Amino acid sequence: MNQNNGASLECSVIESFVESPIALFIFAHGAGADKSHQYLETVTELLNAENINVVRFNFPYMDKRLQDGKKYPPNRMPILIPCYQQALDHYTQRNTNELPMFIGGKSMGSRVAATLAADNQDIKGVICIGYPFHPQKKPENLRLEPLQETKYPVLILQGDRDSLGSRKEIEAYDISPLCQISFYEDGDHDLKPRVKSGHTHAQHIENAVKRAARFIYEKS
């Protein structure tokens, strides 16, 4: 596995590459955790084990947080989207082996990726872990447009009781048939179940990554 700071990009990146990759996945962080967070690291390691290259990057506000130690709020979409687009363009140009490319993210990062996929991109699909269908405690403020307008297959890995979009809520939404949703029993926004469910967080993450890998194999 090779890790690179990606100095040619305005955003900082981590490249986690394997010897014989079958695809490349660009993986964006959520609102509160940067590219090096253990959750993203775990998902990356599991994807690497499936022979999938992973690129993680920070949005501008997160790099600024890490630089001066102050807690800045997430950037707005007019900044987040060009940042993701820059990372996508960079790796599209570098993709000399013509690996199938997928984009996605955790929570907010997945929303940005899905928004990009509503346009014409050189990708095979989108993977969303804990898609934020609406803000916390604001179920009326829906964020369905990217999932209604996508031109690419979208895989959503969602906890049953996610407070930003539960299974009961999602099953009532009108979204594109290109969207596939895998629910994880009793999982929260991180797919974490309660002890009484009989499931573990590690099991749900491992199963979610296996589902993501299968999606990548199918769409490559």
DOPALO-494737 format. One record per residue: x, y, z of N, C-alpha, C in turn. Coordinates in steps of 0.2 Angstrom, whole numbers, plus 2048, in hexadecimal, padded with zeros to 3 digits. Example, Ala and Ser with C-alpha at 12.3 -4.5 7.8 and 13.67 -1.06 7.14 Angstrom:
DOPALO-494737
(pt (842 7E4 827) (83E 7EA 827) (842 7F0 827))
(pt (840 7F5 823) (844 7FB 824) (840 800 827))
//
This chain:
DOPALO-494737
(pt (804 7FA 800) (800 800 800) (804 806 800))
(pt (803 80B 7FC) (807 811 7FB) (803 817 7FD))
(pt (806 81B 802) (802 821 804) (806 827 801))
(pt (802 82C 7FF) (805 832 7FB) (801 838 7FE))
(pt (805 83E 7FF) (802 844 801) (7FE 848 7FB))
(pt (800 846 7F5) (7FC 849 7F0) (7FD 850 7EF))
(pt (804 853 7EF) (805 85A 7F0) (803 85E 7EA))
(pt (801 85B 7E4) (7FF 85E 7DE) (7F8 861 7DF))
(pt (7F4 85E 7E3) (7ED 860 7E5) (7ED 865 7EA))
(pt (7E8 869 7E9) (7E7 86F 7EE) (7E4 86B 7F5))
(pt (7E1 866 7F4) (7DF 862 7FB) (7E4 85D 7FC))
(pt (7E4 85B 802) (7E9 856 804) (7E6 84F 803))
(pt (7EA 84A 801) (7E7 844 800) (7EB 83E 803))
(pt (7E8 838 804) (7EB 832 806) (7EA 82D 800))
(pt (7EF 82A 7FD) (7EE 825 7F8) (7F0 81E 7FB))
(pt (7EB 81A 7FB) (7EC 813 7FE) (7EB 80E 7F8))
(pt (7F0 80D 7F5) (7F0 809 7EF) (7F3 802 7F0))
(pt (7F0 7FD 7EC) (7F2 7F6 7ED) (7F6 7F4 7E6))
(pt (7F9 7EE 7E6) (7FD 7EC 7E1) (7F9 7EA 7DB))
(pt (7F4 7E7 7DB) (7F0 7E5 7D5) (7E8 7E7 7D6))
(pt (7E7 7EE 7D5) (7E1 7F1 7D6) (7DC 7EF 7D1))
(pt (7D6 7EF 7D3) (7D0 7ED 7CE) (7CC 7F4 7CD))
(pt (7CD 7F9 7D1) (7C9 7FF 7D0) (7CC 804 7D5))
(pt (7CA 80B 7D4) (7CC 810 7D8) (7C6 813 7DB))
(pt (7C6 815 7E2) (7C1 818 7E5) (7C3 81E 7E9))
(pt (7C0 824 7E7) (7C2 82A 7EA) (7BD 82B 7F0))
(pt (7BF 82C 7F6) (7BB 82B 7FC) (7BC 831 800))
(pt (7B6 835 801) (7B6 83B 804) (7B3 83B 80C))
(pt (7B6 83F 810) (7B4 83E 817) (7AD 842 818))
(pt (7AB 841 81E) (7A5 844 821) (7A6 84B 824))
(pt (7A1 84E 827) (7A2 855 829) (7A6 855 82F))
(pt (7A7 850 833) (7AB 851 839) (7B1 84D 83A))
(pt (7B3 849 835) (7B9 845 835) (7BD 846 82F))
(pt (7C4 847 830) (7C8 848 82A) (7CA 841 827))
(pt (7CE 842 821) (7D0 83C 81D) (7D3 836 821))
(pt (7D6 838 827) (7DA 833 82A) (7D7 830 830))
(pt (7D0 832 831) (7CC 82F 836) (7CC 827 836))
(pt (7CC 824 83C) (7CC 81D 83C) (7C7 819 838))
(pt (7C1 81C 838) (7BB 819 834) (7BD 819 82D))
(pt (7C0 81E 82A) (7C2 81E 823) (7C8 81A 822))
(pt (7CC 819 827) (7D2 815 826) (7D0 80E 826))
(pt (7CB 80C 82A) (7C8 805 82A) (7C5 803 824))
(pt (7C1 807 821) (7BE 806 81B) (7C3 805 815))
(pt (7C8 80A 815) (7CD 809 810) (7D1 803 810))
(pt (7D3 801 816) (7D6 7FA 817) (7D2 7F5 815))
(pt (7CC 7F5 816) (7C8 7EF 814) (7C7 7EF 80C))
(pt (7C6 7F5 809) (7C6 7F6 802) (7CC 7F4 7FF))
(pt (7D2 7F6 802) (7D9 7F3 7FF) (7D9 7EC 7FF))
(pt (7D6 7E9 804) (7D6 7E1 804) (7D2 7DE 7FF))
(pt (7CE 7E2 7FC) (7CA 7E0 7F6) (7CD 7E2 7EF))
(pt (7D3 7E4 7F0) (7D7 7E7 7EA) (7D4 7ED 7E7))
(pt (7D2 7F2 7EB) (7CF 7F8 7E9) (7D4 7FE 7EB))
(pt (7D7 802 7E7) (7DA 808 7E9) (7D6 80D 7EC))
(pt (7D8 810 7F1) (7D4 815 7F4) (7D8 81C 7F5))
(pt (7D5 821 7F3) (7D7 828 7F4) (7D3 82C 7F9))
(pt (7D6 82E 7FE) (7D2 832 803) (7D5 83A 803))
(pt (7D0 83E 803) (7D3 845 803) (7CF 84A 808))
(pt (7D1 84F 80A) (7CE 854 80E) (7CB 85A 80A))
(pt (7C5 85C 80D) (7C2 862 80A) (7C6 868 80D))
(pt (7C5 86E 80A) (7C9 873 80C) (7C8 875 814))
(pt (7C2 875 816) (7C1 877 81D) (7C5 872 822))
(pt (7C5 86C 820) (7C8 867 824) (7D0 868 825))
(pt (7D3 869 81F) (7DA 86B 81F) (7DC 871 823))
(pt (7D7 876 823) (7D8 87C 827) (7D7 87A 82E))
(pt (7D3 876 830) (7D2 874 837) (7D9 871 839))
(pt (7DB 86C 835) (7E1 869 837) (7E7 86E 838))
(pt (7E7 873 834) (7ED 877 833) (7ED 87C 839))
(pt (7E8 87F 83B) (7E8 884 841) (7E4 881 847))
(pt (7E1 87B 847) (7DE 879 84D) (7D7 87B 84F))
(pt (7D5 880 84B) (7CE 882 84C) (7C9 87E 848))
(pt (7C3 87E 84B) (7BD 87A 849) (7B9 87E 844))
(pt (7BB 87E 83E) (7B7 881 839) (7B1 87D 836))
(pt (7AB 880 835) (7A6 87C 832) (7A7 879 82B))
(pt (7A3 874 829) (7A5 872 822) (7A3 877 81D))
(pt (7A7 877 817) (7A6 87C 811) (79F 87A 80F))
(pt (79D 87F 80B) (796 87E 807) (798 87A 801))
(pt (792 878 7FE) (793 874 7F8) (797 878 7F2))
(pt (796 87E 7F1) (79A 881 7EC) (7A1 881 7ED))
(pt (7A4 87F 7F3) (7AB 87E 7F4) (7AC 876 7F4))
(pt (7A8 872 7F7) (7A9 86B 7F8) (7A9 868 7F1))
(pt (7A4 86A 7ED) (7A4 866 7E6) (7AA 867 7E2))
(pt (7AC 86E 7E1) (7B3 86F 7DD) (7B9 86B 7E0))
(pt (7B9 86B 7E6) (7BF 867 7EA) (7BE 860 7E8))
(pt (7B8 85D 7E8) (7B8 856 7E6) (7B9 855 7DF))
(pt (7B7 85A 7DB) (7B8 859 7D4) (7BF 85A 7D2))
(pt (7C3 85E 7D6) (7CA 85E 7D4) (7CE 857 7D6))
(pt (7CC 854 7DB) (7CF 84E 7DD) (7CD 849 7D7))
(pt (7C7 849 7D5) (7C4 844 7D0) (7C8 845 7C9))
(pt (7C9 84C 7C8) (7CC 84D 7C1) (7D4 84B 7C2))
(pt (7D7 84C 7C8) (7DE 84A 7C9) (7DF 843 7C8))
(pt (7DB 83F 7CB) (7DC 838 7CA) (7D9 835 7C4))
(pt (7D5 838 7C0) (7D3 836 7BA) (7D8 837 7B5))
(pt (7DC 83D 7B5) (7E2 83E 7B1) (7E8 839 7B3))
(pt (7E8 837 7B9) (7EE 832 7BB) (7EC 82B 7BA))
(pt (7E6 82A 7B8) (7E3 823 7B7) (7E6 81F 7B1))
(pt (7EC 81F 7B0) (7EF 81C 7AA) (7EE 815 7A9))
(pt (7EC 811 7AF) (7EA 80A 7AE) (7E3 809 7AC))
(pt (7DF 80F 7AC) (7D8 80F 7AA) (7D4 80A 7AF))
(pt (7D6 80B 7B5) (7D2 808 7BB) (7CB 80B 7BB))
(pt (7C6 806 7BC) (7BF 809 7BD) (7BF 80E 7C3))
(pt (7BC 814 7C2) (7BC 818 7C8) (7B5 819 7CB))
(pt (7B5 819 7D2) (7AF 81A 7D6) (7B1 820 7DA))
(pt (7AB 824 7DC) (7AC 829 7E1) (7A7 828 7E7))
(pt (7A8 82B 7EC) (7A3 82A 7F2) (7A6 82D 7F8))
(pt (7A3 82B 7FE) (7A5 82E 804) (7A1 82C 80A))
(pt (7A3 82F 80F) (79F 82E 816) (79B 834 817))
(pt (794 833 818) (78F 839 819) (790 83F 815))
(pt (792 844 817) (793 84A 813) (797 849 80C))
(pt (79C 845 80D) (7A0 844 807) (79D 840 802))
(pt (798 83B 804) (794 837 800) (78F 83C 7FC))
(pt (78D 841 7FF) (788 846 7FC) (78B 84A 7F7))
(pt (791 84C 7F8) (795 84F 7F3) (797 84B 7ED))
(pt (799 845 7EE) (79A 840 7E9) (794 83F 7E5))
(pt (78E 83E 7E8) (788 83C 7E5) (786 843 7E0))
(pt (787 848 7E3) (785 84F 7DF) (78A 84F 7D9))
(pt (790 84D 7D9) (794 84D 7D3) (792 848 7CE))
(pt (78F 842 7D1) (78D 83D 7CC) (786 83F 7C9))
(pt (783 844 7CB) (77D 846 7C7) (77F 849 7C1))
(pt (786 84B 7C0) (788 84E 7B9) (78C 848 7B6))
(pt (78F 84A 7B0) (793 845 7AC) (79A 845 7AF))
(pt (79C 83F 7B2) (7A2 83E 7B4) (7A5 837 7B1))
(pt (7AC 837 7B2) (7AF 831 7AF) (7B0 82C 7B5))
(pt (7AA 82A 7B7) (7AA 825 7BD) (7A5 81F 7BB))
(pt (7A5 81A 7BF) (7A1 814 7BF) (79B 814 7C4))
(pt (79C 817 7C9) (797 817 7CE) (799 81B 7D5))
(pt (794 81B 7D9) (795 81F 7DF) (793 81B 7E5))
(pt (797 81B 7EB) (796 817 7F1) (795 81C 7F7))
(pt (78F 81C 7FA) (78E 820 7FF) (78D 81D 806))
(pt (791 81E 80B) (791 81B 812) (78D 820 816))
(pt (787 81F 818) (783 823 81C) (781 82A 819))
(pt (77E 829 813) (77C 82F 80F) (777 833 814))
(pt (779 83A 814) (775 83F 818) (76E 841 814))
(pt (769 83D 815) (763 83E 811) (760 845 814))
(pt (761 847 81A) (75F 84D 81D) (763 84F 823))
(pt (763 855 825) (767 857 82B) (764 854 831))
(pt (768 854 836) (766 851 83D) (760 855 83F))
(pt (75B 851 841) (755 853 843) (751 858 83F))
(pt (752 858 838) (74F 85C 833) (74D 857 82D))
(pt (748 853 82F) (746 84E 829) (743 851 823))
(pt (741 857 824) (73D 85B 81F) (742 85E 81A))
(pt (748 85F 81C) (74D 861 817) (751 85C 813))
(pt (74E 859 80E) (750 853 80B) (756 855 806))
(pt (75A 851 805) (760 851 800) (760 84C 7FB))
(pt (75A 84B 7F8) (759 846 7F3) (75B 847 7EC))
(pt (75C 84E 7EA) (75E 84F 7E3) (763 84B 7E0))
(pt (769 84B 7E3) (76F 847 7E0) (76D 840 7DF))
(pt (768 83D 7E3) (766 836 7E2) (761 835 7DD))
(pt (75E 83B 7DC) (758 83B 7D7) (75B 83C 7D0))
(pt (760 840 7CF) (763 842 7C9) (769 83E 7C6))
(pt (76C 839 7CB) (772 836 7C9) (771 832 7C2))
(pt (777 832 7BF) (778 82F 7B8) (77C 828 7B9))
(pt (77E 827 7BF) (782 822 7C1) (77F 81D 7C6))
(pt (781 817 7C7) (77F 813 7CC) (781 815 7D3))
(pt (77D 815 7D8) (77F 818 7DE) (77D 812 7E4))
(pt (782 810 7E8) (781 80C 7ED) (781 810 7F4))
(pt (77C 80F 7F8) (77B 812 7FE) (77B 80D 803))
(pt (780 80E 808) (781 809 80E) (77E 80D 814))
(pt (779 80B 817) (775 80F 81C) (773 80B 822))
(pt (774 80E 827) (771 80B 82E) (76A 80B 82E))
(pt (766 806 830) (75F 806 831) (75C 80C 835))
(pt (760 80E 83A) (75E 814 83E) (762 81A 83E))
(pt (765 81B 838) (769 821 837) (765 827 838))
(pt (767 82C 83C) (763 832 83E) (763 837 838))
(pt (767 835 833) (767 83A 82D) (764 836 827))
(pt (760 831 828) (75C 82E 823) (75B 826 825))
(pt (756 825 829) (755 81E 82B) (752 81A 825))
(pt (752 813 826) (74F 80F 821) (747 810 820))
(pt (744 812 826) (73D 813 825) (73C 81A 821))
(pt (740 81F 822) (73F 825 81E) (741 824 817))
(pt (747 820 816) (749 81F 80F) (745 81C 80A))
(pt (741 817 80D) (73D 813 809) (737 816 807))
(pt (736 81C 809) (730 821 807) (733 826 802))
(pt (739 826 801) (73C 82B 7FC) (73C 829 7F5))
(pt (73B 82E 7F0) (73B 82D 7E9) (742 82E 7E7))
(pt (746 829 7E5) (74D 82A 7E3) (74E 826 7DD))
(pt (754 827 7D9) (755 824 7D3) (755 81C 7D4))
(pt (753 818 7CF) (754 811 7CF) (75B 80F 7CE))
(pt (760 814 7CC) (767 812 7CC) (76A 812 7D3))
(pt (766 814 7D8) (768 813 7DF) (767 80D 7E2))
(pt (76C 809 7E5) (76B 803 7E9) (76C 805 7F0))
(pt (768 802 7F5) (769 804 7FC) (76A 7FD 800))
(pt (76F 7FD 804) (770 7F7 808) (770 7FA 80F))
(pt (76B 7F7 813) (76A 7F9 81A) (76D 7F4 81F))
(pt (770 7F7 824) (773 7F3 829) (76F 7F4 830))
(pt (76D 7EE 832) (768 7ED 838) (76B 7F1 83E))
(pt (766 7F6 840) (767 7FA 846) (76D 7FE 846))
(pt (770 7FF 840) (776 804 83F) (774 80B 83F))
(pt (778 80F 842) (777 816 842) (77B 819 83C))
(pt (77C 820 83D) (77F 823 837) (786 821 835))
(pt (78A 81D 83A) (790 81A 839) (78F 813 837))
(pt (789 810 837) (787 809 836) (788 805 83D))
(pt (789 809 842) (78A 806 849) (784 804 84C))
(pt (783 7FD 84D) (77D 7FB 851) (77E 7FB 858))
(pt (778 7FA 85C) (778 7FA 863) (77A 7F3 865))
(pt (77D 7F2 86B) (77F 7EB 86D) (779 7E6 86D))
(pt (773 7E8 86F) (76D 7E4 86F) (76B 7E1 868))
(pt (76E 7E4 863) (76C 7E2 85C) (76F 7DB 85A))
(pt (774 7D9 85E) (777 7D3 85C) (77D 7D4 857))
(pt (77D 7DA 854) (782 7DB 84F) (788 7E0 852))
(pt (78E 7E0 84E) (793 7E4 851) (794 7E9 84B))
(pt (798 7EF 84D) (79A 7F4 849) (79E 7F1 843))
(pt (7A3 7EE 846) (7A8 7EB 841) (7A5 7E6 83C))
(pt (7A0 7E2 83E) (79C 7DE 839) (799 7E2 834))
(pt (796 7E8 836) (792 7EC 831) (797 7EF 82C))
(pt (79C 7F2 82F) (7A1 7F5 82A) (7A4 7F0 825))
(pt (7A6 7EA 828) (7A9 7E5 823) (7A4 7E3 81E))
(pt (79D 7E2 820) (798 7E0 81B) (797 7E6 816))
(pt (797 7EC 819) (796 7F2 814) (79B 7F2 80F))
(pt (7A1 7F1 811) (7A7 7F1 80C) (7A7 7EC 807))
(pt (7A5 7E6 80A) (7A4 7E0 805) (79F 7E2 800))
(pt (799 7E5 802) (794 7E7 7FD) (797 7EC 7F9))
(pt (79B 7F1 7FB) (79D 7F6 7F7) (7A2 7F3 7F2))
(pt (7A6 7EE 7F4) (7AB 7EB 7EF) (7A7 7E7 7EA))
(pt (7A1 7E4 7EC) (79D 7E0 7E7) (79A 7E5 7E2))
(pt (798 7EB 7E4) (795 7F0 7E0) (79B 7F2 7DB))
(pt (7A1 7F3 7DD) (7A6 7F5 7D9) (7A8 7F0 7D4))
(pt (7A8 7E9 7D6) (7A9 7E4 7D1) (7A4 7E4 7CC))
(pt (79E 7E5 7CE) (798 7E4 7C9) (798 7EA 7C4))
(pt (79A 7F0 7C6) (799 7F6 7C2) (7A0 7F8 7BE))
(pt (7A5 7F4 7C0) (7AC 7F5 7BC) (7AB 7F3 7B5))
//
